[in-house]
Amino acid sequence: MAKARVKRIFISGTAGSLWSGVDRYLRYALLGFVDNSDINEYRNQEGHLGAYWNPGNEPSWDWILNFADYDRDHIIETLDSAYADPIPDASEREFIIRTHKSHFWALHYDKLVDLFPDDDILICRTPHHKAWLWWQICGGHDTEFNDYKYYNRDYEAIWQEIGLQLSHTDKFIEKYQLEKELWNRSFIEKHFIKTPHPFFDRRIEEFIRHPEKIDSLAGRYWQGTHLTDETRVIVKLGNYRPFEK
């Protein structure tokens, strides 16, 4: 029997870019469509939800380091292995959405475009020094979930990795003439779903009530420090747009 179509959103961002929040709020907005069965007791810690495909972390371990060698079928099989629920039959659902997070997508943007032309690439970009600082504030080398043991507590290695990924991201933005935008409700309405799930609105009430009328879902972090003032999101949309019918 035919299965529901899987709309994939590849989410990328450097360490400390606030990218986990992008995934989290997008899941809230797309409740009812997004498959959250990659979340379990372990993969649900301090705002970090679901699987992270970074080196040294389950379920990826070192899989992502050889991503250039994989074909589409292998990639799909591996990514989908993180989900507890099977893909439903097409008679039950036309489509479902699955998000896939990795810092290392930045090194493989063109491959994702080639192999997954129907799917989206969503990037959270925070300037180099601010991303490094936010990563350290959030736990740095001692982060327990989506940990960074792969870097052997080497701060220089993290700094260099953030710079490398930002370089690839900026080239990708320039190549496809993509726009850097604020991460807010308008962005979600414009690119994903015109009416986000009510749970999303309940979760962003603190932004709406804030006296400064913060217009970015990254803006509540460490107000007064300007740490997230320059955080922006970038999206390259795929061909399949299930909400635009």
BELPEMO-V900793 format. One record per run of one state. SS is the DSSP state (H for helix, E for strand, L for the rest). FROM is the first residue (numbers start at 1). LEN is the number of residues. If there is no record, write none. Layout:
# BELPEMO-V900793
ss & from & len
SS & FROM & LEN
SS & FROM & LEN
This chain:
# BELPEMO-V900793
ss & from & len
L & 1 & 2
E & 3 & 1
L & 4 & 1
E & 5 & 9
L & 14 & 5
H & 19 & 11
L & 30 & 4
E & 34 & 1
L & 35 & 9
E & 44 & 2
L & 46 & 2
E & 48 & 2
L & 50 & 2
E & 52 & 1
L & 53 & 4
E & 57 & 1
L & 58 & 1
E & 59 & 1
L & 60 & 1
E & 61 & 1
L & 62 & 1
H & 63 & 7
L & 70 & 2
H & 72 & 9
L & 81 & 8
E & 89 & 1
L & 90 & 5
E & 95 & 7
L & 102 & 1
H & 103 & 13
L & 116 & 4
E & 120 & 6
L & 126 & 2
H & 128 & 10
L & 138 & 2
H & 140 & 3
L & 143 & 6
H & 149 & 3
L & 152 & 3
H & 155 & 22
L & 177 & 4
E & 181 & 1
L & 182 & 3
H & 185 & 7
L & 192 & 6
H & 198 & 6
L & 204 & 1
H & 205 & 5
L & 210 & 22
E & 232 & 5
L & 237 & 5
H & 242 & 3
L & 245 & 1
